[in-house]
Amino acid sequence: MNVFVTGGAGYIGSIFVEELLNAGHDVTVYDNLTEGHRSAVDSRARFILARPELENDTPSAVQQAAPEAIIHLAGSALVGESMTNPGKYFRNNVTNGLKVLDAAVEGGVKKIVFSSTCATYGAPERVPMTEDLPQRPTNPYGESKLMFEKMLQWYHTLHGLEFVAFRYFNAAGASKNFGEHHRVESHLIPNVLNVVLGHSSHCEIYGTDYPTPDGTCIRDYIHIIDLAQAHVRALASGRQGFYNLGNGDGYSVRQVIQCCEKITGSPIKAIEKPRRPGDPPRLVASAEKAICELGWKPKFSKLEDIVATAWQWHKAHPQGYPD
């Protein structure tokens, strides 16, 4: 297929593009590079520098690429920032997202695959988390993603636009060629590995008094290549709906730090800090729906395997991407 990927120069997007190309698809990347990196775009893909704030930029890019499907990854994704600058999140994730939907309809695109988040659920009523749980976001980031999910449903009903929305848990790991380099790093694994690389003196643990075995938060980590493969499967005609993507296993913050020490062979200093407001004690996915309906199954099921791929990439690229 001819696939148009918004946000294809970011951490998630770069590896999705690589996997799409490896699967034989033609890919156009549309990214404004505020968070992504030009050198993170696979050389086999076509690149269009995005200016979504300009009225005709998104529809013009879609018309130029003439895709059969869109994978919409672009957006802002820092929970804390969304609490201090909510307007940025509604502009980037909702207003600019609407431009993608309208461009898809105008361009005759039949399929859109959307990067959503488990943050649409808020504090879950139970774990493992299934897709039928109430969605009660506790921050503008989760709210903006939920708003776009609702927009997808209306565009499907009124325009016949087929969609799949994946609610990610914690994306982690790397491919051989592409990895995680955010200008503001908020993810646990790269922040822990940055200590070993000498970029930081320590990592931080936010909250040690949660009702978990070691007192720290438990999260579900899913390898980036496994995420990408779910999206490749979702491109097939007839795939429709909302799916959680996770491993179904949870690891605490302390377990992640210990795993990084084991993989790197280095001690890692951690400083304990108070809880962050709104952090649930445990977020673990049930991905049974994706497994049953899409025929998808994670290949990187162990935390050690996920961390090992991240460490290999960071060792090879200790400064991240050059641009």
Buried (B, 14 or more C-beta within 10 A) or exposed (E): BEBBBBBBBBBBBBBBBBBBBEBEBBBBBBBBBEBBBBBBBBEEBBBBEBBBEEEEBBBBBBBBBEBBBBBBBBBBBBBBBBBEBBEBBBBBBBEBBBBBBBBBBEBEBBBBBBBBBBBBBBEBEEBBBBBEBEBBBBBBBBBBBBBBBEBBBEBBEEEEBBBBBBBBBBBBBBBEBBBBBBEEBEBBBBBBBBBBBEBBEEBEBBBBEBEBEBBBBBBBBBBBBBBBBBBBBBBEEEBEBBBBBBBBBBBBBBBBBBBBBEBBEEEBEBEEEEBEEBBBBBBBBBBBBBBEBBEBEBEBBBBEEBBBBBBBBBEEBEEBBEE
